Amino acid sequence: MSLNRVCFNCGSSSFVSDRSLGGKIVCSKCGSSSFKKSSSFLKSKKLVFLAISIIIFLIVIR
């Protein structure tokens, strides 16, 4: 699974390695070096788990 990162400032997912900064990863659109991991996969996984839990709960109650 690949690591999905997004820029904290502009939300872009396009990054480059800046040679003048010693190879530090920076956003190619705004030049910021602050980024965060995208959690869209984790959110969807939690949503599926919640839906399955609710279905099981409803089956057990009946």
PQR file with spaces between the fields and no chain letter, atoms N, CA, C, O and H, PARSE charges and radii, in Angstrom:
ATOM       1  N    MET     1       0.847   -1.170    0.000 -0.4000 1.5000
ATOM       2  CA   MET     1       0.000    0.000    0.000 -0.0000 2.0000
ATOM       3  C    MET     1       0.896    1.238    0.000  0.5500 1.7000
ATOM       4  O    MET     1       1.847    1.322    0.778 -0.5500 1.4000
ATOM       5  N    SER     2       0.599    2.163   -0.845 -0.4000 1.5000
ATOM       6  CA   SER     2       1.409    3.367   -0.955 -0.0000 2.0000
ATOM       7  C    SER     2       0.993    4.402    0.086  0.5500 1.7000
ATOM       8  O    SER     2      -0.150    4.430    0.542 -0.5500 1.4000
ATOM       9  H    SER     2      -0.173    2.094   -1.477  0.4000 1.0000
ATOM      10  N    LEU     3       1.929    5.231    0.441 -0.4000 1.5000
ATOM      11  CA   LEU     3       1.680    6.282    1.415 -0.0000 2.0000
ATOM      12  C    LEU     3       1.079    7.489    0.710  0.5500 1.7000
ATOM      13  O    LEU     3       1.704    8.059   -0.184 -0.5500 1.4000
ATOM      14  H    LEU     3       2.858    5.209    0.071  0.4000 1.0000
ATOM      15  N    ASN     4      -0.112    7.880    1.099 -0.4000 1.5000
ATOM      16  CA   ASN     4      -0.765    9.042    0.515 -0.0000 2.0000
ATOM      17  C    ASN     4      -0.539   10.238    1.419  0.5500 1.7000
ATOM      18  O    ASN     4      -0.912   10.222    2.592 -0.5500 1.4000
ATOM      19  H    ASN     4      -0.620    7.418    1.826  0.4000 1.0000
ATOM      20  N    ARG     5       0.077   11.284    0.862 -0.4000 1.5000
ATOM      21  CA   ARG     5       0.343   12.494    1.632 -0.0000 2.0000
ATOM      22  C    ARG     5      -0.324   13.671    0.944  0.5500 1.7000
ATOM      23  O    ARG     5      -0.434   13.717   -0.281 -0.5500 1.4000
ATOM      24  H    ARG     5       0.380   11.297   -0.091  0.4000 1.0000
ATOM      25  N    VAL     6      -0.763   14.616    1.753 -0.4000 1.5000
ATOM      26  CA   VAL     6      -1.337   15.852    1.224 -0.0000 2.0000
ATOM      27  C    VAL     6      -0.671   17.027    1.918  0.5500 1.7000
ATOM      28  O    VAL     6      -0.278   16.936    3.081 -0.5500 1.4000
ATOM      29  H    VAL     6      -0.673   14.578    2.749  0.4000 1.0000
ATOM      30  N    CYS     7      -0.549   18.128    1.195 -0.4000 1.5000
ATOM      31  CA   CYS     7       0.050   19.341    1.737 -0.0000 2.0000
ATOM      32  C    CYS     7      -0.879   19.928    2.791  0.5500 1.7000
ATOM      33  O    CYS     7      -2.091   20.009    2.589 -0.5500 1.4000
ATOM      34  H    CYS     7      -0.868   18.202    0.250  0.4000 1.0000
ATOM      35  N    PHE     8      -0.311   20.330    3.900 -0.4000 1.5000
ATOM      36  CA   PHE     8      -1.101   20.903    4.988 -0.0000 2.0000
ATOM      37  C    PHE     8      -1.644   22.280    4.616  0.5500 1.7000
ATOM      38  O    PHE     8      -2.703   22.672    5.107 -0.5500 1.4000
ATOM      39  H    PHE     8       0.673   20.264    4.065  0.4000 1.0000
ATOM      40  N    ASN     9      -0.940   23.022    3.757 -0.4000 1.5000
ATOM      41  CA   ASN     9      -1.351   24.376    3.383 -0.0000 2.0000
ATOM      42  C    ASN     9      -2.359   24.406    2.241  0.5500 1.7000
ATOM      43  O    ASN     9      -3.418   25.021    2.368 -0.5500 1.4000
ATOM      44  H    ASN     9      -0.080   22.703    3.358  0.4000 1.0000
ATOM      45  N    CYS    10      -2.037   23.739    1.111 -0.4000 1.5000
ATOM      46  CA   CYS    10      -2.892   23.871   -0.067 -0.0000 2.0000
ATOM      47  C    CYS    10      -3.694   22.616   -0.392  0.5500 1.7000
ATOM      48  O    CYS    10      -4.598   22.678   -1.226 -0.5500 1.4000
ATOM      49  H    CYS    10      -1.177   23.240    1.008  0.4000 1.0000
ATOM      50  N    GLY    11      -3.398   21.477    0.236 -0.4000 1.5000
ATOM      51  CA   GLY    11      -4.147   20.250   -0.005 -0.0000 2.0000
ATOM      52  C    GLY    11      -3.682   19.470   -1.221  0.5500 1.7000
ATOM      53  O    GLY    11      -4.316   18.482   -1.590 -0.5500 1.4000
ATOM      54  H    GLY    11      -2.664   21.426    0.914  0.4000 1.0000
ATOM      55  N    SER    12      -2.606   19.881   -1.848 -0.4000 1.5000
ATOM      56  CA   SER    12      -2.094   19.192   -3.030 -0.0000 2.0000
ATOM      57  C    SER    12      -1.436   17.873   -2.635  0.5500 1.7000
ATOM      58  O    SER    12      -0.948   17.723   -1.515 -0.5500 1.4000
ATOM      59  H    SER    12      -2.091   20.684   -1.549  0.4000 1.0000
ATOM      60  N    SER    13      -1.427   16.928   -3.559 -0.4000 1.5000
ATOM      61  CA   SER    13      -0.751   15.655   -3.306 -0.0000 2.0000
ATOM      62  C    SER    13       0.464   15.489   -4.212  0.5500 1.7000
ATOM      63  O    SER    13       0.944   14.373   -4.413 -0.5500 1.4000
ATOM      64  H    SER    13      -1.823   17.050   -4.469  0.4000 1.0000
ATOM      65  N    SER    14       0.959   16.590   -4.755 -0.4000 1.5000
ATOM      66  CA   SER    14       2.115   16.575   -5.638 -0.0000 2.0000
ATOM      67  C    SER    14       3.334   17.097   -4.891  0.5500 1.7000
ATOM      68  O    SER    14       3.373   18.262   -4.495 -0.5500 1.4000
ATOM      69  H    SER    14       0.568   17.497   -4.592  0.4000 1.0000
ATOM      70  N    PHE    15       4.340   16.224   -4.695 -0.4000 1.5000
ATOM      71  CA   PHE    15       5.536   16.595   -3.949 -0.0000 2.0000
ATOM      72  C    PHE    15       6.782   16.346   -4.783  0.5500 1.7000
ATOM      73  O    PHE    15       6.796   15.484   -5.661 -0.5500 1.4000
ATOM      74  H    PHE    15       4.308   15.278   -5.017  0.4000 1.0000
ATOM      75  N    VAL    16       7.819   17.107   -4.498 -0.4000 1.5000
ATOM      76  CA   VAL    16       9.117   16.934   -5.150 -0.0000 2.0000
ATOM      77  C    VAL    16      10.202   16.994   -4.082  0.5500 1.7000
ATOM      78  O    VAL    16       9.997   17.520   -2.988 -0.5500 1.4000
ATOM      79  H    VAL    16       7.808   17.807   -3.785  0.4000 1.0000
ATOM      80  N    SER    17      11.345   16.446   -4.425 -0.4000 1.5000
ATOM      81  CA   SER    17      12.504   16.501   -3.544 -0.0000 2.0000
ATOM      82  C    SER    17      13.343   17.710   -3.942  0.5500 1.7000
ATOM      83  O    SER    17      13.851   17.771   -5.061 -0.5500 1.4000
ATOM      84  H    SER    17      11.512   16.019   -5.314  0.4000 1.0000
ATOM      85  N    ASP    18      13.490   18.672   -3.033 -0.4000 1.5000
ATOM      86  CA   ASP    18      14.218   19.911   -3.325 -0.0000 2.0000
ATOM      87  C    ASP    18      15.707   19.697   -3.074  0.5500 1.7000
ATOM      88  O    ASP    18      16.125   19.458   -1.941 -0.5500 1.4000
ATOM      89  H    ASP    18      13.076   18.622   -2.124  0.4000 1.0000
ATOM      90  N    ARG    19      16.494   19.783   -4.125 -0.4000 1.5000
ATOM      91  CA   ARG    19      17.931   19.546   -3.995 -0.0000 2.0000
ATOM      92  C    ARG    19      18.622   20.631   -3.186  0.5500 1.7000
ATOM      93  O    ARG    19      19.610   20.350   -2.508 -0.5500 1.4000
ATOM      94  H    ARG    19      16.154   19.977   -5.046  0.4000 1.0000
ATOM      95  N    SER    20      18.133   21.854   -3.239 -0.4000 1.5000
ATOM      96  CA   SER    20      18.788   22.933   -2.503 -0.0000 2.0000
ATOM      97  C    SER    20      18.582   22.808   -0.993  0.5500 1.7000
ATOM      98  O    SER    20      19.325   23.403   -0.213 -0.5500 1.4000
ATOM      99  H    SER    20      17.330   22.082   -3.790  0.4000 1.0000
ATOM     100  N    LEU    21      17.586   22.046   -0.588 -0.4000 1.5000
ATOM     101  CA   LEU    21      17.338   21.828    0.843 -0.0000 2.0000
ATOM     102  C    LEU    21      17.837   20.464    1.300  0.5500 1.7000
ATOM     103  O    LEU    21      17.413   19.965    2.342 -0.5500 1.4000
ATOM     104  H    LEU    21      16.982   21.563   -1.222  0.4000 1.0000
ATOM     105  N    GLY    22      18.724   19.867    0.536 -0.4000 1.5000
ATOM     106  CA   GLY    22      19.303   18.586    0.931 -0.0000 2.0000
ATOM     107  C    GLY    22      18.363   17.421    0.712  0.5500 1.7000
ATOM     108  O    GLY    22      18.435   16.428    1.437 -0.5500 1.4000
ATOM     109  H    GLY    22      19.069   20.273   -0.310  0.4000 1.0000
ATOM     110  N    GLY    23      17.481   17.518   -0.272 -0.4000 1.5000
ATOM     111  CA   GLY    23      16.583   16.421   -0.582 -0.0000 2.0000
ATOM     112  C    GLY    23      15.300   16.414    0.213  0.5500 1.7000
ATOM     113  O    GLY    23      14.558   15.432    0.199 -0.5500 1.4000
ATOM     114  H    GLY    23      17.423   18.324   -0.861  0.4000 1.0000
ATOM     115  N    LYS    24      15.033   17.502    0.905 -0.4000 1.5000
ATOM     116  CA   LYS    24      13.815   17.580    1.704 -0.0000 2.0000
ATOM     117  C    LYS    24      12.585   17.587    0.792  0.5500 1.7000
ATOM     118  O    LYS    24      12.600   18.237   -0.254 -0.5500 1.4000
ATOM     119  H    LYS    24      15.635   18.301    0.916  0.4000 1.0000
ATOM     120  N    ILE    25      11.536   16.881    1.171 -0.4000 1.5000
ATOM     121  CA   ILE    25      10.308   16.801    0.386 -0.0000 2.0000
ATOM     122  C    ILE    25       9.497   18.080    0.585  0.5500 1.7000
ATOM     123  O    ILE    25       9.213   18.475    1.716 -0.5500 1.4000
ATOM     124  H    ILE    25      11.524   16.354    2.021  0.4000 1.0000
ATOM     125  N    VAL    26       9.125   18.727   -0.534 -0.4000 1.5000
ATOM     126  CA   VAL    26       8.328   19.955   -0.492 -0.0000 2.0000
ATOM     127  C    VAL    26       7.180   19.840   -1.489  0.5500 1.7000
ATOM     128  O    VAL    26       7.247   19.070   -2.447 -0.5500 1.4000
ATOM     129  H    VAL    26       9.356   18.406   -1.452  0.4000 1.0000
ATOM     130  N    CYS    27       6.135   20.611   -1.252 -0.4000 1.5000
ATOM     131  CA   CYS    27       4.988   20.656   -2.148 -0.0000 2.0000
ATOM     132  C    CYS    27       5.406   21.342   -3.447  0.5500 1.7000
ATOM     133  O    CYS    27       6.083   22.369   -3.426 -0.5500 1.4000
ATOM     134  H    CYS    27       6.080   21.237   -0.474  0.4000 1.0000
ATOM     135  N    SER    28       5.000   20.769   -4.567 -0.4000 1.5000
ATOM     136  CA   SER    28       5.392   21.367   -5.846 -0.0000 2.0000
ATOM     137  C    SER    28       4.541   22.578   -6.199  0.5500 1.7000
ATOM     138  O    SER    28       4.927   23.350   -7.077 -0.5500 1.4000
ATOM     139  H    SER    28       4.449   19.935   -4.584  0.4000 1.0000
ATOM     140  N    LYS    29       3.400   22.773   -5.550 -0.4000 1.5000
ATOM     141  CA   LYS    29       2.541   23.917   -5.856 -0.0000 2.0000
ATOM     142  C    LYS    29       2.847   25.131   -4.986  0.5500 1.7000
ATOM     143  O    LYS    29       2.986   26.243   -5.496 -0.5500 1.4000
ATOM     144  H    LYS    29       3.086   22.145   -4.838  0.4000 1.0000
ATOM     145  N    CYS    30       2.953   24.919   -3.653 -0.4000 1.5000
ATOM     146  CA   CYS    30       3.150   26.080   -2.773 -0.0000 2.0000
ATOM     147  C    CYS    30       4.538   26.128   -2.136  0.5500 1.7000
ATOM     148  O    CYS    30       4.907   27.158   -1.571 -0.5500 1.4000
ATOM     149  H    CYS    30       2.840   24.015   -3.239  0.4000 1.0000
ATOM     150  N    GLY    31       5.316   25.053   -2.210 -0.4000 1.5000
ATOM     151  CA   GLY    31       6.670   25.043   -1.663 -0.0000 2.0000
ATOM     152  C    GLY    31       6.745   24.748   -0.180  0.5500 1.7000
ATOM     153  O    GLY    31       7.826   24.819    0.406 -0.5500 1.4000
ATOM     154  H    GLY    31       5.016   24.216   -2.669  0.4000 1.0000
ATOM     155  N    SER    32       5.648   24.425    0.429 -0.4000 1.5000
ATOM     156  CA   SER    32       5.627   24.138    1.861 -0.0000 2.0000
ATOM     157  C    SER    32       6.216   22.756    2.129  0.5500 1.7000
ATOM     158  O    SER    32       6.092   21.847    1.309 -0.5500 1.4000
ATOM     159  H    SER    32       4.770   24.368   -0.046  0.4000 1.0000
ATOM     160  N    SER    33       6.854   22.611    3.281 -0.4000 1.5000
ATOM     161  CA   SER    33       7.409   21.311    3.643 -0.0000 2.0000
ATOM     162  C    SER    33       6.559   20.605    4.698  0.5500 1.7000
ATOM     163  O    SER    33       6.941   19.548    5.201 -0.5500 1.4000
ATOM     164  H    SER    33       6.955   23.350    3.947  0.4000 1.0000
ATOM     165  N    SER    34       5.423   21.181    5.028 -0.4000 1.5000
ATOM     166  CA   SER    34       4.552   20.532    6.003 -0.0000 2.0000
ATOM     167  C    SER    34       3.467   19.745    5.272  0.5500 1.7000
ATOM     168  O    SER    34       2.735   20.289    4.445 -0.5500 1.4000
ATOM     169  H    SER    34       5.112   22.040    4.620  0.4000 1.0000
ATOM     170  N    PHE    35       3.379   18.466    5.589 -0.4000 1.5000
ATOM     171  CA   PHE    35       2.375   17.619    4.966 -0.0000 2.0000
ATOM     172  C    PHE    35       1.849   16.650    6.006  0.5500 1.7000
ATOM     173  O    PHE    35       2.448   16.469    7.066 -0.5500 1.4000
ATOM     174  H    PHE    35       3.974   18.024    6.261  0.4000 1.0000
ATOM     175  N    LYS    36       0.740   16.038    5.695 -0.4000 1.5000
ATOM     176  CA   LYS    36       0.139   15.056    6.593 -0.0000 2.0000
ATOM     177  C    LYS    36      -0.275   13.852    5.782  0.5500 1.7000
ATOM     178  O    LYS    36      -0.440   13.929    4.564 -0.5500 1.4000
ATOM     179  H    LYS    36       0.253   16.185    4.834  0.4000 1.0000
ATOM     180  N    LYS    37      -0.440   12.745    6.466 -0.4000 1.5000
ATOM     181  CA   LYS    37      -0.888   11.532    5.811 -0.0000 2.0000
ATOM     182  C    LYS    37      -2.373   11.640    5.534  0.5500 1.7000
ATOM     183  O    LYS    37      -3.151   12.084    6.378 -0.5500 1.4000
ATOM     184  H    LYS    37      -0.305   12.682    7.455  0.4000 1.0000
ATOM     185  N    SER    38      -2.745   11.232    4.356 -0.4000 1.5000
ATOM     186  CA   SER    38      -4.155   11.229    3.994 -0.0000 2.0000
ATOM     187  C    SER    38      -4.828   10.052    4.680  0.5500 1.7000
ATOM     188  O    SER    38      -4.320    8.931    4.644 -0.5500 1.4000
ATOM     189  H    SER    38      -2.113   10.870    3.671  0.4000 1.0000
ATOM     190  N    SER    39      -5.962   10.305    5.300 -0.4000 1.5000
ATOM     191  CA   SER    39      -6.625    9.251    6.060 -0.0000 2.0000
ATOM     192  C    SER    39      -7.942    8.832    5.435  0.5500 1.7000
ATOM     193  O    SER    39      -8.811    8.307    6.131 -0.5500 1.4000
ATOM     194  H    SER    39      -6.374   11.215    5.329  0.4000 1.0000
ATOM     195  N    SER    40      -8.109    9.050    4.148 -0.4000 1.5000
ATOM     196  CA   SER    40      -9.361    8.673    3.510 -0.0000 2.0000
ATOM     197  C    SER    40      -9.579    7.173    3.570  0.5500 1.7000
ATOM     198  O    SER    40     -10.717    6.727    3.714 -0.5500 1.4000
ATOM     199  H    SER    40      -7.403    9.476    3.583  0.4000 1.0000
ATOM     200  N    PHE    41      -8.511    6.377    3.461 -0.4000 1.5000
ATOM     201  CA   PHE    41      -8.639    4.929    3.559 -0.0000 2.0000
ATOM     202  C    PHE    41      -9.078    4.521    4.955  0.5500 1.7000
ATOM     203  O    PHE    41      -9.935    3.651    5.112 -0.5500 1.4000
ATOM     204  H    PHE    41      -7.586    6.739    3.344  0.4000 1.0000
ATOM     205  N    LEU    42      -8.486    5.154    5.977 -0.4000 1.5000
ATOM     206  CA   LEU    42      -8.853    4.811    7.347 -0.0000 2.0000
ATOM     207  C    LEU    42     -10.285    5.204    7.656  0.5500 1.7000
ATOM     208  O    LEU    42     -10.983    4.476    8.361 -0.5500 1.4000
ATOM     209  H    LEU    42      -7.790    5.860    5.850  0.4000 1.0000
ATOM     210  N    LYS    43     -10.740    6.344    7.144 -0.4000 1.5000
ATOM     211  CA   LYS    43     -12.111    6.768    7.382 -0.0000 2.0000
ATOM     212  C    LYS    43     -13.092    5.810    6.742  0.5500 1.7000
ATOM     213  O    LYS    43     -14.104    5.468    7.355 -0.5500 1.4000
ATOM     214  H    LYS    43     -10.173    6.936    6.571  0.4000 1.0000
ATOM     215  N    SER    44     -12.819    5.366    5.520 -0.4000 1.5000
ATOM     216  CA   SER    44     -13.724    4.441    4.848 -0.0000 2.0000
ATOM     217  C    SER    44     -13.710    3.091    5.544  0.5500 1.7000
ATOM     218  O    SER    44     -14.739    2.418    5.601 -0.5500 1.4000
ATOM     219  H    SER    44     -11.998    5.643    5.022  0.4000 1.0000
ATOM     220  N    LYS    45     -12.572    2.685    6.071 -0.4000 1.5000
ATOM     221  CA   LYS    45     -12.470    1.422    6.784 -0.0000 2.0000
ATOM     222  C    LYS    45     -13.276    1.486    8.077  0.5500 1.7000
ATOM     223  O    LYS    45     -13.933    0.513    8.446 -0.5500 1.4000
ATOM     224  H    LYS    45     -11.736    3.232    6.025  0.4000 1.0000
ATOM     225  N    LYS    46     -13.230    2.618    8.764 -0.4000 1.5000
ATOM     226  CA   LYS    46     -14.005    2.790    9.987 -0.0000 2.0000
ATOM     227  C    LYS    46     -15.499    2.801    9.684  0.5500 1.7000
ATOM     228  O    LYS    46     -16.297    2.284   10.466 -0.5500 1.4000
ATOM     229  H    LYS    46     -12.696    3.409    8.464  0.4000 1.0000
ATOM     230  N    LEU    47     -15.877    3.386    8.556 -0.4000 1.5000
ATOM     231  CA   LEU    47     -17.278    3.442    8.162 -0.0000 2.0000
ATOM     232  C    LEU    47     -17.817    2.041    7.879  0.5500 1.7000
ATOM     233  O    LEU    47     -18.935    1.716    8.277 -0.5500 1.4000
ATOM     234  H    LEU    47     -15.229    3.806    7.921  0.4000 1.0000
ATOM     235  N    VAL    48     -17.037    1.218    7.199 -0.4000 1.5000
ATOM     236  CA   VAL    48     -17.449   -0.161    6.918 -0.0000 2.0000
ATOM     237  C    VAL    48     -17.573   -0.940    8.221  0.5500 1.7000
ATOM     238  O    VAL    48     -18.528   -1.695    8.401 -0.5500 1.4000
ATOM     239  H    VAL    48     -16.128    1.482    6.876  0.4000 1.0000
ATOM     240  N    PHE    49     -16.628   -0.767    9.120 -0.4000 1.5000
ATOM     241  CA   PHE    49     -16.674   -1.459   10.406 -0.0000 2.0000
ATOM     242  C    PHE    49     -17.910   -1.038   11.201  0.5500 1.7000
ATOM     243  O    PHE    49     -18.552   -1.875   11.836 -0.5500 1.4000
ATOM     244  H    PHE    49     -15.852   -0.154    8.973  0.4000 1.0000
ATOM     245  N    LEU    50     -18.244    0.239   11.170 -0.4000 1.5000
ATOM     246  CA   LEU    50     -19.425    0.733   11.871 -0.0000 2.0000
ATOM     247  C    LEU    50     -20.695    0.142   11.273  0.5500 1.7000
ATOM     248  O    LEU    50     -21.594   -0.259   12.013 -0.5500 1.4000
ATOM     249  H    LEU    50     -17.722    0.919   10.654  0.4000 1.0000
ATOM     250  N    ALA    51     -20.785    0.082    9.961 -0.4000 1.5000
ATOM     251  CA   ALA    51     -21.970   -0.475    9.302 -0.0000 2.0000
ATOM     252  C    ALA    51     -22.133   -1.949    9.629  0.5500 1.7000
ATOM     253  O    ALA    51     -23.246   -2.398    9.904 -0.5500 1.4000
ATOM     254  H    ALA    51     -20.055    0.408    9.360  0.4000 1.0000
ATOM     255  N    ILE    52     -21.057   -2.706    9.605 -0.4000 1.5000
ATOM     256  CA   ILE    52     -21.127   -4.129    9.941 -0.0000 2.0000
ATOM     257  C    ILE    52     -21.526   -4.306   11.394  0.5500 1.7000
ATOM     258  O    ILE    52     -22.313   -5.198   11.713 -0.5500 1.4000
ATOM     259  H    ILE    52     -20.152   -2.342    9.382  0.4000 1.0000
ATOM     260  N    SER    53     -21.001   -3.477   12.278 -0.4000 1.5000
ATOM     261  CA   SER    53     -21.349   -3.560   13.700 -0.0000 2.0000
ATOM     262  C    SER    53     -22.838   -3.290   13.921  0.5500 1.7000
ATOM     263  O    SER    53     -23.476   -3.979   14.717 -0.5500 1.4000
ATOM     264  H    SER    53     -20.362   -2.753   12.020  0.4000 1.0000
ATOM     265  N    ILE    54     -23.389   -2.311   13.237 -0.4000 1.5000
ATOM     266  CA   ILE    54     -24.809   -1.991   13.384 -0.0000 2.0000
ATOM     267  C    ILE    54     -25.672   -3.136   12.868  0.5500 1.7000
ATOM     268  O    ILE    54     -26.675   -3.481   13.493 -0.5500 1.4000
ATOM     269  H    ILE    54     -22.870   -1.752   12.590  0.4000 1.0000
ATOM     270  N    ILE    55     -25.296   -3.730   11.735 -0.4000 1.5000
ATOM     271  CA   ILE    55     -26.055   -4.853   11.191 -0.0000 2.0000
ATOM     272  C    ILE    55     -26.033   -6.040   12.144  0.5500 1.7000
ATOM     273  O    ILE    55     -27.066   -6.669   12.372 -0.5500 1.4000
ATOM     274  H    ILE    55     -24.481   -3.450   11.228  0.4000 1.0000
ATOM     275  N    ILE    56     -24.872   -6.349   12.701 -0.4000 1.5000
ATOM     276  CA   ILE    56     -24.769   -7.459   13.652 -0.0000 2.0000
ATOM     277  C    ILE    56     -25.594   -7.158   14.896  0.5500 1.7000
ATOM     278  O    ILE    56     -26.270   -8.046   15.417 -0.5500 1.4000
ATOM     279  H    ILE    56     -24.033   -5.838   12.516  0.4000 1.0000
ATOM     280  N    PHE    57     -25.549   -5.932   15.373 -0.4000 1.5000
ATOM     281  CA   PHE    57     -26.332   -5.545   16.545 -0.0000 2.0000
ATOM     282  C    PHE    57     -27.815   -5.724   16.296  0.5500 1.7000
ATOM     283  O    PHE    57     -28.530   -6.224   17.163 -0.5500 1.4000
ATOM     284  H    PHE    57     -25.000   -5.212   14.950  0.4000 1.0000
ATOM     285  N    LEU    58     -28.291   -5.322   15.121 -0.4000 1.5000
ATOM     286  CA   LEU    58     -29.708   -5.474   14.788 -0.0000 2.0000
ATOM     287  C    LEU    58     -30.123   -6.941   14.659  0.5500 1.7000
ATOM     288  O    LEU    58     -31.244   -7.298   15.024 -0.5500 1.4000
ATOM     289  H    LEU    58     -27.710   -4.915   14.416  0.4000 1.0000
ATOM     290  N    ILE    59     -29.237   -7.788   14.148 -0.4000 1.5000
ATOM     291  CA   ILE    59     -29.533   -9.208   14.037 -0.0000 2.0000
ATOM     292  C    ILE    59     -29.620   -9.847   15.425  0.5500 1.7000
ATOM     293  O    ILE    59     -30.488  -10.685   15.667 -0.5500 1.4000
ATOM     294  H    ILE    59     -28.327   -7.497   13.852  0.4000 1.0000
ATOM     295  N    VAL    60     -28.731   -9.458   16.329 -0.4000 1.5000
ATOM     296  CA   VAL    60     -28.712  -10.025   17.678 -0.0000 2.0000
ATOM     297  C    VAL    60     -29.944   -9.608   18.456  0.5500 1.7000
ATOM     298  O    VAL    60     -30.463  -10.407   19.235 -0.5500 1.4000
ATOM     299  H    VAL    60     -28.025   -8.778   16.132  0.4000 1.0000
ATOM     300  N    ILE    61     -30.436   -8.383   18.278 -0.4000 1.5000
ATOM     301  CA   ILE    61     -31.613   -7.891   19.000 -0.0000 2.0000
ATOM     302  C    ILE    61     -32.865   -8.672   18.589  0.5500 1.7000
ATOM     303  O    ILE    61     -33.690   -8.985   19.447 -0.5500 1.4000
ATOM     304  H    ILE    61     -30.014   -7.734   17.646  0.4000 1.0000
ATOM     305  N    ARG    62     -33.023   -8.986   17.333 -0.4000 1.5000
ATOM     306  CA   ARG    62     -34.203   -9.717   16.861 -0.0000 2.0000
ATOM     307  C    ARG    62     -34.174  -11.070   17.409  0.5500 1.7000
ATOM     308  O    ARG    62     -35.075  -11.864   17.141 -0.5500 1.4000
ATOM     309  H    ARG    62     -32.352   -8.731   16.636  0.4000 1.0000
